[in-house]
């Protein structure tokens, strides 16, 4: 695992981004080859999670790059905003259905996050 820790000659951030994208690509390949209903990035994230659990030095190495990515996460929403502006006419005809879908999926995602957090906290014995 020394290559993943920066001994490859590449700048560390480039190497860490390559590792993250390789896991996403692996998840996509698995999802498509096995025709799974699960998105490839979710499979890749799961594989990354277990890899980081097995190799804590790798987790420590890519933490700074991950924090930079998370700090600039809002930039990833720019394409979505451009798409919304490009299809403003659809809001007139399908606005209610779109609003219902967005609000409903947001509520479900927040609920899933809360339930997952509560479950993990209970498993680790840190719930009050």
GIKA-V385325 format. One record per helix or strand. SS is the DSSP state (2 for helix, 1 for strand). FROM is the first residue (numbers start at 1). TO is the last residue. Records with the same first field share a line. If there is no record, write none. Layout:
BEGIN
SS=FROM-TO / FROM-TO
END
This chain:
BEGIN
2=3-5 / 12-33 / 40-54 / 56-71 / 73-86 / 88-124
END
